[in-house]
Amino acid sequence: MNKDFLSTTEVAEMLGISRVAVFNRIKRGEIKADKIGRNFVVRRDQFGGVFKKSLEKDEKEVVDMAVEKVLKEYGETLKLLGNT
């Protein structure tokens, strides 16, 4: 189902934090949310392209450059971690 809004529970699960942490981030303005009745909802598009099925060409280039940088700087460490 393609929803435009996420509940605070869904946001918490997606970010790997508690619902209380989501509420605190909403209160601090770190997460923008709309209040509907007693509940908050978060616009799905606030999370950028996280939910897209494929990347645009320029987005893919940015990801590729970031991966190359990580491998260049931490390649040996990643290999060692993979052997544990």
mmCIF file of the N, C-alpha and C atoms, coordinates in Angstrom:
data_MODEL
# 
_entry.id   MODEL 
# 
loop_
_atom_site.group_PDB 
_atom_site.id 
_atom_site.type_symbol 
_atom_site.label_atom_id 
_atom_site.label_alt_id 
_atom_site.label_comp_id 
_atom_site.label_asym_id 
_atom_site.label_entity_id 
_atom_site.label_seq_id 
_atom_site.pdbx_PDB_ins_code 
_atom_site.Cartn_x 
_atom_site.Cartn_y 
_atom_site.Cartn_z 
_atom_site.occupancy 
_atom_site.B_iso_or_equiv 
_atom_site.pdbx_formal_charge 
_atom_site.auth_seq_id 
_atom_site.auth_comp_id 
_atom_site.auth_asym_id 
_atom_site.auth_atom_id 
_atom_site.pdbx_PDB_model_num 
ATOM 1   N N  . MET A 1 1  ? 0.848  -1.175  0.000   1.00 0.00 ? 1  MET A N  1 
ATOM 2   C CA . MET A 1 1  ? 0.000  0.000   0.000   1.00 0.00 ? 1  MET A CA 1 
ATOM 3   C C  . MET A 1 1  ? 0.894  1.239   0.000   1.00 0.00 ? 1  MET A C  1 
ATOM 4   N N  . ASN A 1 2  ? 0.627  2.184   -0.872  1.00 0.00 ? 2  ASN A N  1 
ATOM 5   C CA . ASN A 1 2  ? 1.412  3.396   -0.988  1.00 0.00 ? 2  ASN A CA 1 
ATOM 6   C C  . ASN A 1 2  ? 0.741  4.498   -0.184  1.00 0.00 ? 2  ASN A C  1 
ATOM 7   N N  . LYS A 1 3  ? 1.312  4.832   0.971   1.00 0.00 ? 3  LYS A N  1 
ATOM 8   C CA . LYS A 1 3  ? 0.739  5.861   1.824   1.00 0.00 ? 3  LYS A CA 1 
ATOM 9   C C  . LYS A 1 3  ? 1.585  7.117   1.747   1.00 0.00 ? 3  LYS A C  1 
ATOM 10  N N  . ASP A 1 4  ? 0.955  8.271   1.831   1.00 0.00 ? 4  ASP A N  1 
ATOM 11  C CA . ASP A 1 4  ? 1.679  9.532   1.838   1.00 0.00 ? 4  ASP A CA 1 
ATOM 12  C C  . ASP A 1 4  ? 2.157  9.917   3.229   1.00 0.00 ? 4  ASP A C  1 
ATOM 13  N N  . PHE A 1 5  ? 1.559  9.301   4.260   1.00 0.00 ? 5  PHE A N  1 
ATOM 14  C CA . PHE A 1 5  ? 1.907  9.641   5.633   1.00 0.00 ? 5  PHE A CA 1 
ATOM 15  C C  . PHE A 1 5  ? 2.314  8.389   6.404   1.00 0.00 ? 5  PHE A C  1 
ATOM 16  N N  . LEU A 1 6  ? 3.169  8.591   7.400   1.00 0.00 ? 6  LEU A N  1 
ATOM 17  C CA . LEU A 1 6  ? 3.604  7.509   8.277   1.00 0.00 ? 6  LEU A CA 1 
ATOM 18  C C  . LEU A 1 6  ? 3.187  7.836   9.707   1.00 0.00 ? 6  LEU A C  1 
ATOM 19  N N  . SER A 1 7  ? 2.852  6.813   10.457  1.00 0.00 ? 7  SER A N  1 
ATOM 20  C CA . SER A 1 7  ? 2.545  7.009   11.876  1.00 0.00 ? 7  SER A CA 1 
ATOM 21  C C  . SER A 1 7  ? 3.857  7.147   12.640  1.00 0.00 ? 7  SER A C  1 
ATOM 22  N N  . THR A 1 8  ? 3.768  7.600   13.867  1.00 0.00 ? 8  THR A N  1 
ATOM 23  C CA . THR A 1 8  ? 4.980  7.710   14.683  1.00 0.00 ? 8  THR A CA 1 
ATOM 24  C C  . THR A 1 8  ? 5.582  6.338   14.950  1.00 0.00 ? 8  THR A C  1 
ATOM 25  N N  . THR A 1 9  ? 4.752  5.323   15.048  1.00 0.00 ? 9  THR A N  1 
ATOM 26  C CA . THR A 1 9  ? 5.248  3.955   15.227  1.00 0.00 ? 9  THR A CA 1 
ATOM 27  C C  . THR A 1 9  ? 6.048  3.512   14.011  1.00 0.00 ? 9  THR A C  1 
ATOM 28  N N  . GLU A 1 10 ? 5.533  3.796   12.816  1.00 0.00 ? 10 GLU A N  1 
ATOM 29  C CA . GLU A 1 10 ? 6.238  3.420   11.589  1.00 0.00 ? 10 GLU A CA 1 
ATOM 30  C C  . GLU A 1 10 ? 7.564  4.164   11.463  1.00 0.00 ? 10 GLU A C  1 
ATOM 31  N N  . VAL A 1 11 ? 7.564  5.443   11.822  1.00 0.00 ? 11 VAL A N  1 
ATOM 32  C CA . VAL A 1 11 ? 8.797  6.233   11.772  1.00 0.00 ? 11 VAL A CA 1 
ATOM 33  C C  . VAL A 1 11 ? 9.812  5.670   12.764  1.00 0.00 ? 11 VAL A C  1 
ATOM 34  N N  . ALA A 1 12 ? 9.352  5.325   13.954  1.00 0.00 ? 12 ALA A N  1 
ATOM 35  C CA . ALA A 1 12 ? 10.246 4.765   14.971  1.00 0.00 ? 12 ALA A CA 1 
ATOM 36  C C  . ALA A 1 12 ? 10.880 3.465   14.481  1.00 0.00 ? 12 ALA A C  1 
ATOM 37  N N  . GLU A 1 13 ? 10.084 2.599   13.890  1.00 0.00 ? 13 GLU A N  1 
ATOM 38  C CA . GLU A 1 13 ? 10.601 1.327   13.371  1.00 0.00 ? 13 GLU A CA 1 
ATOM 39  C C  . GLU A 1 13 ? 11.593 1.569   12.242  1.00 0.00 ? 13 GLU A C  1 
ATOM 40  N N  . MET A 1 14 ? 11.279 2.511   11.369  1.00 0.00 ? 14 MET A N  1 
ATOM 41  C CA . MET A 1 14 ? 12.134 2.800   10.230  1.00 0.00 ? 14 MET A CA 1 
ATOM 42  C C  . MET A 1 14 ? 13.487 3.364   10.682  1.00 0.00 ? 14 MET A C  1 
ATOM 43  N N  . LEU A 1 15 ? 13.480 4.220   11.702  1.00 0.00 ? 15 LEU A N  1 
ATOM 44  C CA . LEU A 1 15 ? 14.707 4.838   12.183  1.00 0.00 ? 15 LEU A CA 1 
ATOM 45  C C  . LEU A 1 15 ? 15.421 4.007   13.239  1.00 0.00 ? 15 LEU A C  1 
ATOM 46  N N  . GLY A 1 16 ? 14.750 2.985   13.738  1.00 0.00 ? 16 GLY A N  1 
ATOM 47  C CA . GLY A 1 16 ? 15.355 2.144   14.773  1.00 0.00 ? 16 GLY A CA 1 
ATOM 48  C C  . GLY A 1 16 ? 15.442 2.839   16.118  1.00 0.00 ? 16 GLY A C  1 
ATOM 49  N N  . ILE A 1 17 ? 14.443 3.677   16.408  1.00 0.00 ? 17 ILE A N  1 
ATOM 50  C CA . ILE A 1 17 ? 14.396 4.381   17.691  1.00 0.00 ? 17 ILE A CA 1 
ATOM 51  C C  . ILE A 1 17 ? 13.019 4.169   18.312  1.00 0.00 ? 17 ILE A C  1 
ATOM 52  N N  . SER A 1 18 ? 12.865 4.622   19.539  1.00 0.00 ? 18 SER A N  1 
ATOM 53  C CA . SER A 1 18 ? 11.577 4.460   20.215  1.00 0.00 ? 18 SER A CA 1 
ATOM 54  C C  . SER A 1 18 ? 10.588 5.531   19.756  1.00 0.00 ? 18 SER A C  1 
ATOM 55  N N  . ARG A 1 19 ? 9.313  5.286   20.032  1.00 0.00 ? 19 ARG A N  1 
ATOM 56  C CA . ARG A 1 19 ? 8.286  6.285   19.718  1.00 0.00 ? 19 ARG A CA 1 
ATOM 57  C C  . ARG A 1 19 ? 8.525  7.563   20.513  1.00 0.00 ? 19 ARG A C  1 
ATOM 58  N N  . VAL A 1 20 ? 8.983  7.422   21.747  1.00 0.00 ? 20 VAL A N  1 
ATOM 59  C CA . VAL A 1 20 ? 9.277  8.597   22.575  1.00 0.00 ? 20 VAL A CA 1 
ATOM 60  C C  . VAL A 1 20 ? 10.368 9.434   21.912  1.00 0.00 ? 20 VAL A C  1 
ATOM 61  N N  . ALA A 1 21 ? 11.382 8.769   21.360  1.00 0.00 ? 21 ALA A N  1 
ATOM 62  C CA . ALA A 1 21 ? 12.445 9.495   20.664  1.00 0.00 ? 21 ALA A CA 1 
ATOM 63  C C  . ALA A 1 21 ? 11.892 10.218  19.440  1.00 0.00 ? 21 ALA A C  1 
ATOM 64  N N  . VAL A 1 22 ? 10.941 9.598   18.746  1.00 0.00 ? 22 VAL A N  1 
ATOM 65  C CA . VAL A 1 22 ? 10.299 10.254  17.601  1.00 0.00 ? 22 VAL A CA 1 
ATOM 66  C C  . VAL A 1 22 ? 9.557  11.494  18.076  1.00 0.00 ? 22 VAL A C  1 
ATOM 67  N N  . PHE A 1 23 ? 8.786  11.372  19.144  1.00 0.00 ? 23 PHE A N  1 
ATOM 68  C CA . PHE A 1 23 ? 8.059  12.523  19.682  1.00 0.00 ? 23 PHE A CA 1 
ATOM 69  C C  . PHE A 1 23 ? 9.026  13.640  20.088  1.00 0.00 ? 23 PHE A C  1 
ATOM 70  N N  . ASN A 1 24 ? 10.147 13.274  20.713  1.00 0.00 ? 24 ASN A N  1 
ATOM 71  C CA . ASN A 1 24 ? 11.137 14.276  21.107  1.00 0.00 ? 24 ASN A CA 1 
ATOM 72  C C  . ASN A 1 24 ? 11.719 14.985  19.889  1.00 0.00 ? 24 ASN A C  1 
ATOM 73  N N  . ARG A 1 25 ? 11.973 14.239  18.826  1.00 0.00 ? 25 ARG A N  1 
ATOM 74  C CA . ARG A 1 25 ? 12.506 14.848  17.598  1.00 0.00 ? 25 ARG A CA 1 
ATOM 75  C C  . ARG A 1 25 ? 11.463 15.746  16.940  1.00 0.00 ? 25 ARG A C  1 
ATOM 76  N N  . ILE A 1 26 ? 10.208 15.365  17.020  1.00 0.00 ? 26 ILE A N  1 
ATOM 77  C CA . ILE A 1 26 ? 9.136  16.214  16.502  1.00 0.00 ? 26 ILE A CA 1 
ATOM 78  C C  . ILE A 1 26 ? 9.093  17.510  17.302  1.00 0.00 ? 26 ILE A C  1 
ATOM 79  N N  . LYS A 1 27 ? 9.161  17.380  18.613  1.00 0.00 ? 27 LYS A N  1 
ATOM 80  C CA . LYS A 1 27 ? 9.106  18.542  19.503  1.00 0.00 ? 27 LYS A CA 1 
ATOM 81  C C  . LYS A 1 27 ? 10.268 19.503  19.238  1.00 0.00 ? 27 LYS A C  1 
ATOM 82  N N  . ARG A 1 28 ? 11.472 18.954  18.960  1.00 0.00 ? 28 ARG A N  1 
ATOM 83  C CA . ARG A 1 28 ? 12.655 19.776  18.683  1.00 0.00 ? 28 ARG A CA 1 
ATOM 84  C C  . ARG A 1 28 ? 12.678 20.295  17.247  1.00 0.00 ? 28 ARG A C  1 
ATOM 85  N N  . GLY A 1 29 ? 11.746 19.835  16.414  1.00 0.00 ? 29 GLY A N  1 
ATOM 86  C CA . GLY A 1 29 ? 11.692 20.278  15.031  1.00 0.00 ? 29 GLY A CA 1 
ATOM 87  C C  . GLY A 1 29 ? 12.594 19.501  14.093  1.00 0.00 ? 29 GLY A C  1 
ATOM 88  N N  . GLU A 1 30 ? 13.196 18.430  14.573  1.00 0.00 ? 30 GLU A N  1 
ATOM 89  C CA . GLU A 1 30 ? 14.074 17.612  13.740  1.00 0.00 ? 30 GLU A CA 1 
ATOM 90  C C  . GLU A 1 30 ? 13.277 16.758  12.756  1.00 0.00 ? 30 GLU A C  1 
ATOM 91  N N  . ILE A 1 31 ? 12.076 16.402  13.146  1.00 0.00 ? 31 ILE A N  1 
ATOM 92  C CA . ILE A 1 31 ? 11.153 15.691  12.276  1.00 0.00 ? 31 ILE A CA 1 
ATOM 93  C C  . ILE A 1 31 ? 9.907  16.556  12.164  1.00 0.00 ? 31 ILE A C  1 
ATOM 94  N N  . LYS A 1 32 ? 9.537  16.883  10.938  1.00 0.00 ? 32 LYS A N  1 
ATOM 95  C CA . LYS A 1 32 ? 8.327  17.681  10.733  1.00 0.00 ? 32 LYS A CA 1 
ATOM 96  C C  . LYS A 1 32 ? 7.131  16.743  10.724  1.00 0.00 ? 32 LYS A C  1 
ATOM 97  N N  . ALA A 1 33 ? 6.103  17.124  11.474  1.00 0.00 ? 33 ALA A N  1 
ATOM 98  C CA . ALA A 1 33 ? 4.914  16.280  11.577  1.00 0.00 ? 33 ALA A CA 1 
ATOM 99  C C  . ALA A 1 33 ? 3.669  17.149  11.639  1.00 0.00 ? 33 ALA A C  1 
ATOM 100 N N  . ASP A 1 34 ? 2.570  16.572  11.226  1.00 0.00 ? 34 ASP A N  1 
ATOM 101 C CA . ASP A 1 34 ? 1.268  17.219  11.322  1.00 0.00 ? 34 ASP A CA 1 
ATOM 102 C C  . ASP A 1 34 ? 0.473  16.518  12.412  1.00 0.00 ? 34 ASP A C  1 
ATOM 103 N N  . LYS A 1 35 ? -0.252 17.305  13.181  1.00 0.00 ? 35 LYS A N  1 
ATOM 104 C CA . LYS A 1 35 ? -1.071 16.724  14.234  1.00 0.00 ? 35 LYS A CA 1 
ATOM 105 C C  . LYS A 1 35 ? -2.484 16.536  13.709  1.00 0.00 ? 35 LYS A C  1 
ATOM 106 N N  . ILE A 1 36 ? -2.961 15.314  13.830  1.00 0.00 ? 36 ILE A N  1 
ATOM 107 C CA . ILE A 1 36 ? -4.330 14.981  13.435  1.00 0.00 ? 36 ILE A CA 1 
ATOM 108 C C  . ILE A 1 36 ? -5.003 14.412  14.678  1.00 0.00 ? 36 ILE A C  1 
ATOM 109 N N  . GLY A 1 37 ? -5.889 15.197  15.247  1.00 0.00 ? 37 GLY A N  1 
ATOM 110 C CA . GLY A 1 37 ? -6.495 14.788  16.513  1.00 0.00 ? 37 GLY A CA 1 
ATOM 111 C C  . GLY A 1 37 ? -5.428 14.762  17.597  1.00 0.00 ? 37 GLY A C  1 
ATOM 112 N N  . ARG A 1 38 ? -5.263 13.611  18.229  1.00 0.00 ? 38 ARG A N  1 
ATOM 113 C CA . ARG A 1 38 ? -4.239 13.456  19.262  1.00 0.00 ? 38 ARG A CA 1 
ATOM 114 C C  . ARG A 1 38 ? -2.959 12.847  18.723  1.00 0.00 ? 38 ARG A C  1 
ATOM 115 N N  . ASN A 1 39 ? -2.951 12.503  17.447  1.00 0.00 ? 39 ASN A N  1 
ATOM 116 C CA . ASN A 1 39 ? -1.819 11.791  16.866  1.00 0.00 ? 39 ASN A CA 1 
ATOM 117 C C  . ASN A 1 39 ? -1.027 12.668  15.905  1.00 0.00 ? 39 ASN A C  1 
ATOM 118 N N  . PHE A 1 40 ? 0.246  12.312  15.743  1.00 0.00 ? 40 PHE A N  1 
ATOM 119 C CA . PHE A 1 40 ? 1.095  12.955  14.759  1.00 0.00 ? 40 PHE A CA 1 
ATOM 120 C C  . PHE A 1 40 ? 1.263  12.030  13.563  1.00 0.00 ? 40 PHE A C  1 
ATOM 121 N N  . VAL A 1 41 ? 1.374  12.622  12.375  1.00 0.00 ? 41 VAL A N  1 
ATOM 122 C CA . VAL A 1 41 ? 1.713  11.874  11.173  1.00 0.00 ? 41 VAL A CA 1 
ATOM 123 C C  . VAL A 1 41 ? 2.875  12.594  10.497  1.00 0.00 ? 41 VAL A C  1 
ATOM 124 N N  . VAL A 1 42 ? 3.714  11.816  9.832   1.00 0.00 ? 42 VAL A N  1 
ATOM 125 C CA . VAL A 1 42 ? 4.899  12.350  9.181   1.00 0.00 ? 42 VAL A CA 1 
ATOM 126 C C  . VAL A 1 42 ? 4.772  12.087  7.685   1.00 0.00 ? 42 VAL A C  1 
ATOM 127 N N  . ARG A 1 43 ? 5.030  13.102  6.897   1.00 0.00 ? 43 ARG A N  1 
ATOM 128 C CA . ARG A 1 43 ? 4.969  12.931  5.442   1.00 0.00 ? 43 ARG A CA 1 
ATOM 129 C C  . ARG A 1 43 ? 6.083  12.001  4.981   1.00 0.00 ? 43 ARG A C  1 
ATOM 130 N N  . ARG A 1 44 ? 5.731  11.035  4.177   1.00 0.00 ? 44 ARG A N  1 
ATOM 131 C CA . ARG A 1 44 ? 6.688  10.053  3.663   1.00 0.00 ? 44 ARG A CA 1 
ATOM 132 C C  . ARG A 1 44 ? 7.790  10.731  2.852   1.00 0.00 ? 44 ARG A C  1 
ATOM 133 N N  . ASP A 1 45 ? 7.439  11.778  2.089   1.00 0.00 ? 45 ASP A N  1 
ATOM 134 C CA . ASP A 1 45 ? 8.435  12.432  1.237   1.00 0.00 ? 45 ASP A CA 1 
ATOM 135 C C  . ASP A 1 45 ? 9.503  13.179  2.026   1.00 0.00 ? 45 ASP A C  1 
ATOM 136 N N  . GLN A 1 46 ? 9.300  13.331  3.333   1.00 0.00 ? 46 GLN A N  1 
ATOM 137 C CA . GLN A 1 46 ? 10.301 13.967  4.185   1.00 0.00 ? 46 GLN A CA 1 
ATOM 138 C C  . GLN A 1 46 ? 11.597 13.144  4.236   1.00 0.00 ? 46 GLN A C  1 
ATOM 139 N N  . PHE A 1 47 ? 11.492 11.862  3.922   1.00 0.00 ? 47 PHE A N  1 
ATOM 140 C CA . PHE A 1 47 ? 12.644 10.981  4.000   1.00 0.00 ? 47 PHE A CA 1 
ATOM 141 C C  . PHE A 1 47 ? 13.337 10.817  2.650   1.00 0.00 ? 47 PHE A C  1 
ATOM 142 N N  . GLY A 1 48 ? 13.105 11.750  1.759   1.00 0.00 ? 48 GLY A N  1 
ATOM 143 C CA . GLY A 1 48 ? 13.795 11.737  0.473   1.00 0.00 ? 48 GLY A CA 1 
ATOM 144 C C  . GLY A 1 48 ? 13.473 10.511  -0.346  1.00 0.00 ? 48 GLY A C  1 
ATOM 145 N N  . GLY A 1 49 ? 14.480 9.942   -0.960  1.00 0.00 ? 49 GLY A N  1 
ATOM 146 C CA . GLY A 1 49 ? 14.299 8.813   -1.859  1.00 0.00 ? 49 GLY A CA 1 
ATOM 147 C C  . GLY A 1 49 ? 14.374 7.469   -1.183  1.00 0.00 ? 49 GLY A C  1 
ATOM 148 N N  . VAL A 1 50 ? 14.247 7.419   0.112   1.00 0.00 ? 50 VAL A N  1 
ATOM 149 C CA . VAL A 1 50 ? 14.366 6.160   0.841   1.00 0.00 ? 50 VAL A CA 1 
ATOM 150 C C  . VAL A 1 50 ? 13.379 5.114   0.337   1.00 0.00 ? 50 VAL A C  1 
ATOM 151 N N  . PHE A 1 51 ? 12.205 5.551   -0.103  1.00 0.00 ? 51 PHE A N  1 
ATOM 152 C CA . PHE A 1 51 ? 11.162 4.609   -0.485  1.00 0.00 ? 51 PHE A CA 1 
ATOM 153 C C  . PHE A 1 51 ? 11.059 4.382   -1.990  1.00 0.00 ? 51 PHE A C  1 
ATOM 154 N N  . LYS A 1 52 ? 11.939 5.022   -2.755  1.00 0.00 ? 52 LYS A N  1 
ATOM 155 C CA . LYS A 1 52 ? 11.880 4.831   -4.207  1.00 0.00 ? 52 LYS A CA 1 
ATOM 156 C C  . LYS A 1 52 ? 12.425 3.460   -4.570  1.00 0.00 ? 52 LYS A C  1 
ATOM 157 N N  . LYS A 1 53 ? 11.915 2.903   -5.648  1.00 0.00 ? 53 LYS A N  1 
ATOM 158 C CA . LYS A 1 53 ? 12.367 1.590   -6.088  1.00 0.00 ? 53 LYS A CA 1 
ATOM 159 C C  . LYS A 1 53 ? 13.690 1.667   -6.832  1.00 0.00 ? 53 LYS A C  1 
ATOM 160 N N  . SER A 1 54 ? 13.982 2.788   -7.475  1.00 0.00 ? 54 SER A N  1 
ATOM 161 C CA . SER A 1 54 ? 15.245 2.923   -8.193  1.00 0.00 ? 54 SER A CA 1 
ATOM 162 C C  . SER A 1 54 ? 15.759 4.357   -8.058  1.00 0.00 ? 54 SER A C  1 
ATOM 163 N N  . LEU A 1 55 ? 17.054 4.506   -8.261  1.00 0.00 ? 55 LEU A N  1 
ATOM 164 C CA . LEU A 1 55 ? 17.683 5.811   -8.144  1.00 0.00 ? 55 LEU A CA 1 
ATOM 165 C C  . LEU A 1 55 ? 17.751 6.507   -9.490  1.00 0.00 ? 55 LEU A C  1 
ATOM 166 N N  . GLU A 1 56 ? 17.695 7.812   -9.451  1.00 0.00 ? 56 GLU A N  1 
ATOM 167 C CA . GLU A 1 56 ? 17.939 8.605   -10.653 1.00 0.00 ? 56 GLU A CA 1 
ATOM 168 C C  . GLU A 1 56 ? 19.431 8.534   -10.959 1.00 0.00 ? 56 GLU A C  1 
ATOM 169 N N  . LYS A 1 57 ? 19.825 8.886   -12.162 1.00 0.00 ? 57 LYS A N  1 
ATOM 170 C CA . LYS A 1 57 ? 21.218 8.783   -12.584 1.00 0.00 ? 57 LYS A CA 1 
ATOM 171 C C  . LYS A 1 57 ? 22.142 9.594   -11.671 1.00 0.00 ? 57 LYS A C  1 
ATOM 172 N N  . ASP A 1 58 ? 21.776 10.840  -11.362 1.00 0.00 ? 58 ASP A N  1 
ATOM 173 C CA . ASP A 1 58 ? 22.628 11.671  -10.514 1.00 0.00 ? 58 ASP A CA 1 
ATOM 174 C C  . ASP A 1 58 ? 22.698 11.147  -9.083  1.00 0.00 ? 58 ASP A C  1 
ATOM 175 N N  . GLU A 1 59 ? 21.607 10.577  -8.589  1.00 0.00 ? 59 GLU A N  1 
ATOM 176 C CA . GLU A 1 59 ? 21.618 9.980   -7.250  1.00 0.00 ? 59 GLU A CA 1 
ATOM 177 C C  . GLU A 1 59 ? 22.528 8.760   -7.215  1.00 0.00 ? 59 GLU A C  1 
ATOM 178 N N  . LYS A 1 60 ? 22.478 7.962   -8.285  1.00 0.00 ? 60 LYS A N  1 
ATOM 179 C CA . LYS A 1 60 ? 23.324 6.779   -8.370  1.00 0.00 ? 60 LYS A CA 1 
ATOM 180 C C  . LYS A 1 60 ? 24.794 7.173   -8.389  1.00 0.00 ? 60 LYS A C  1 
ATOM 181 N N  . GLU A 1 61 ? 25.136 8.232   -9.113  1.00 0.00 ? 61 GLU A N  1 
ATOM 182 C CA . GLU A 1 61 ? 26.521 8.706   -9.161  1.00 0.00 ? 61 GLU A CA 1 
ATOM 183 C C  . GLU A 1 61 ? 27.012 9.126   -7.780  1.00 0.00 ? 61 GLU A C  1 
ATOM 184 N N  . VAL A 1 62 ? 26.160 9.801   -7.015  1.00 0.00 ? 62 VAL A N  1 
ATOM 185 C CA . VAL A 1 62 ? 26.526 10.224  -5.661  1.00 0.00 ? 62 VAL A CA 1 
ATOM 186 C C  . VAL A 1 62 ? 26.779 9.005   -4.777  1.00 0.00 ? 62 VAL A C  1 
ATOM 187 N N  . VAL A 1 63 ? 25.912 8.009   -4.864  1.00 0.00 ? 63 VAL A N  1 
ATOM 188 C CA . VAL A 1 63 ? 26.071 6.789   -4.072  1.00 0.00 ? 63 VAL A CA 1 
ATOM 189 C C  . VAL A 1 63 ? 27.345 6.064   -4.481  1.00 0.00 ? 63 VAL A C  1 
ATOM 190 N N  . ASP A 1 64 ? 27.585 5.950   -5.780  1.00 0.00 ? 64 ASP A N  1 
ATOM 191 C CA . ASP A 1 64 ? 28.795 5.279   -6.266  1.00 0.00 ? 64 ASP A CA 1 
ATOM 192 C C  . ASP A 1 64 ? 30.061 5.969   -5.763  1.00 0.00 ? 64 ASP A C  1 
ATOM 193 N N  . MET A 1 65 ? 30.071 7.302   -5.798  1.00 0.00 ? 65 MET A N  1 
ATOM 194 C CA . MET A 1 65 ? 31.237 8.041   -5.306  1.00 0.00 ? 65 MET A CA 1 
ATOM 195 C C  . MET A 1 65 ? 31.435 7.821   -3.809  1.00 0.00 ? 65 MET A C  1 
ATOM 196 N N  . ALA A 1 66 ? 30.350 7.788   -3.056  1.00 0.00 ? 66 ALA A N  1 
ATOM 197 C CA . ALA A 1 66 ? 30.453 7.568   -1.616  1.00 0.00 ? 66 ALA A CA 1 
ATOM 198 C C  . ALA A 1 66 ? 30.983 6.176   -1.306  1.00 0.00 ? 66 ALA A C  1 
ATOM 199 N N  . VAL A 1 67 ? 30.511 5.174   -2.050  1.00 0.00 ? 67 VAL A N  1 
ATOM 200 C CA . VAL A 1 67 ? 30.982 3.801   -1.851  1.00 0.00 ? 67 VAL A CA 1 
ATOM 201 C C  . VAL A 1 67 ? 32.469 3.705   -2.186  1.00 0.00 ? 67 VAL A C  1 
ATOM 202 N N  . GLU A 1 68 ? 32.877 4.312   -3.277  1.00 0.00 ? 68 GLU A N  1 
ATOM 203 C CA . GLU A 1 68 ? 34.294 4.302   -3.649  1.00 0.00 ? 68 GLU A CA 1 
ATOM 204 C C  . GLU A 1 68 ? 35.151 4.938   -2.567  1.00 0.00 ? 68 GLU A C  1 
ATOM 205 N N  . LYS A 1 69 ? 34.698 6.044   -2.015  1.00 0.00 ? 69 LYS A N  1 
ATOM 206 C CA . LYS A 1 69 ? 35.444 6.743   -0.963  1.00 0.00 ? 69 LYS A CA 1 
ATOM 207 C C  . LYS A 1 69 ? 35.576 5.865   0.284   1.00 0.00 ? 69 LYS A C  1 
ATOM 208 N N  . VAL A 1 70 ? 34.479 5.234   0.675   1.00 0.00 ? 70 VAL A N  1 
ATOM 209 C CA . VAL A 1 70 ? 34.508 4.360   1.845   1.00 0.00 ? 70 VAL A CA 1 
ATOM 210 C C  . VAL A 1 70 ? 35.465 3.191   1.620   1.00 0.00 ? 70 VAL A C  1 
ATOM 211 N N  . LEU A 1 71 ? 35.380 2.584   0.452   1.00 0.00 ? 71 LEU A N  1 
ATOM 212 C CA . LEU A 1 71 ? 36.264 1.450   0.154   1.00 0.00 ? 71 LEU A CA 1 
ATOM 213 C C  . LEU A 1 71 ? 37.729 1.867   0.122   1.00 0.00 ? 71 LEU A C  1 
ATOM 214 N N  . LYS A 1 72 ? 37.991 3.049   -0.424  1.00 0.00 ? 72 LYS A N  1 
ATOM 215 C CA . LYS A 1 72 ? 39.370 3.545   -0.477  1.00 0.00 ? 72 LYS A CA 1 
ATOM 216 C C  . LYS A 1 72 ? 39.916 3.789   0.927   1.00 0.00 ? 72 LYS A C  1 
ATOM 217 N N  . GLU A 1 73 ? 39.111 4.413   1.778   1.00 0.00 ? 73 GLU A N  1 
ATOM 218 C CA . GLU A 1 73 ? 39.571 4.793   3.110   1.00 0.00 ? 73 GLU A CA 1 
ATOM 219 C C  . GLU A 1 73 ? 39.513 3.648   4.122   1.00 0.00 ? 73 GLU A C  1 
ATOM 220 N N  . TYR A 1 74 ? 38.533 2.754   3.972   1.00 0.00 ? 74 TYR A N  1 
ATOM 221 C CA . TYR A 1 74 ? 38.314 1.734   4.995   1.00 0.00 ? 74 TYR A CA 1 
ATOM 222 C C  . TYR A 1 74 ? 38.315 0.315   4.443   1.00 0.00 ? 74 TYR A C  1 
ATOM 223 N N  . GLY A 1 75 ? 38.784 0.138   3.220   1.00 0.00 ? 75 GLY A N  1 
ATOM 224 C CA . GLY A 1 75 ? 38.742 -1.167  2.573   1.00 0.00 ? 75 GLY A CA 1 
ATOM 225 C C  . GLY A 1 75 ? 39.394 -2.272  3.380   1.00 0.00 ? 75 GLY A C  1 
ATOM 226 N N  . GLU A 1 76 ? 40.601 -2.035  3.881   1.00 0.00 ? 76 GLU A N  1 
ATOM 227 C CA . GLU A 1 76 ? 41.315 -3.058  4.661   1.00 0.00 ? 76 GLU A CA 1 
ATOM 228 C C  . GLU A 1 76 ? 40.570 -3.378  5.951   1.00 0.00 ? 76 GLU A C  1 
ATOM 229 N N  . THR A 1 77 ? 40.054 -2.360  6.600   1.00 0.00 ? 77 THR A N  1 
ATOM 230 C CA . THR A 1 77 ? 39.296 -2.574  7.839   1.00 0.00 ? 77 THR A CA 1 
ATOM 231 C C  . THR A 1 77 ? 38.052 -3.398  7.571   1.00 0.00 ? 77 THR A C  1 
ATOM 232 N N  . LEU A 1 78 ? 37.364 -3.089  6.478   1.00 0.00 ? 78 LEU A N  1 
ATOM 233 C CA . LEU A 1 78 ? 36.166 -3.854  6.126   1.00 0.00 ? 78 LEU A CA 1 
ATOM 234 C C  . LEU A 1 78 ? 36.501 -5.312  5.841   1.00 0.00 ? 78 LEU A C  1 
ATOM 235 N N  . LYS A 1 79 ? 37.631 -5.548  5.177   1.00 0.00 ? 79 LYS A N  1 
ATOM 236 C CA . LYS A 1 79 ? 38.052 -6.926  4.915   1.00 0.00 ? 79 LYS A CA 1 
ATOM 237 C C  . LYS A 1 79 ? 38.318 -7.670  6.219   1.00 0.00 ? 79 LYS A C  1 
ATOM 238 N N  . LEU A 1 80 ? 39.009 -6.996  7.143   1.00 0.00 ? 80 LEU A N  1 
ATOM 239 C CA . LEU A 1 80 ? 39.296 -7.620  8.448   1.00 0.00 ? 80 LEU A CA 1 
ATOM 240 C C  . LEU A 1 80 ? 38.005 -7.903  9.210   1.00 0.00 ? 80 LEU A C  1 
ATOM 241 N N  . LEU A 1 81 ? 37.080 -6.977  9.176   1.00 0.00 ? 81 LEU A N  1 
ATOM 242 C CA . LEU A 1 81 ? 35.797 -7.193  9.863   1.00 0.00 ? 81 LEU A CA 1 
ATOM 243 C C  . LEU A 1 81 ? 35.023 -8.338  9.226   1.00 0.00 ? 81 LEU A C  1 
ATOM 244 N N  . GLY A 1 82 ? 35.136 -8.491  7.928   1.00 0.00 ? 82 GLY A N  1 
ATOM 245 C CA . GLY A 1 82 ? 34.447 -9.568  7.234   1.00 0.00 ? 82 GLY A CA 1 
ATOM 246 C C  . GLY A 1 82 ? 34.983 -10.943 7.573   1.00 0.00 ? 82 GLY A C  1 
ATOM 247 N N  . ASN A 1 83 ? 36.214 -11.004 8.057   1.00 0.00 ? 83 ASN A N  1 
ATOM 248 C CA . ASN A 1 83 ? 36.838 -12.269 8.405   1.00 0.00 ? 83 ASN A CA 1 
ATOM 249 C C  . ASN A 1 83 ? 36.585 -12.702 9.839   1.00 0.00 ? 83 ASN A C  1 
ATOM 250 N N  . THR A 1 84 ? 35.862 -11.888 10.599  1.00 0.00 ? 84 THR A N  1 
ATOM 251 C CA . THR A 1 84 ? 35.624 -12.246 11.997  1.00 0.00 ? 84 THR A CA 1 
ATOM 252 C C  . THR A 1 84 ? 34.368 -13.064 12.164  1.00 0.00 ? 84 THR A C  1 
# 
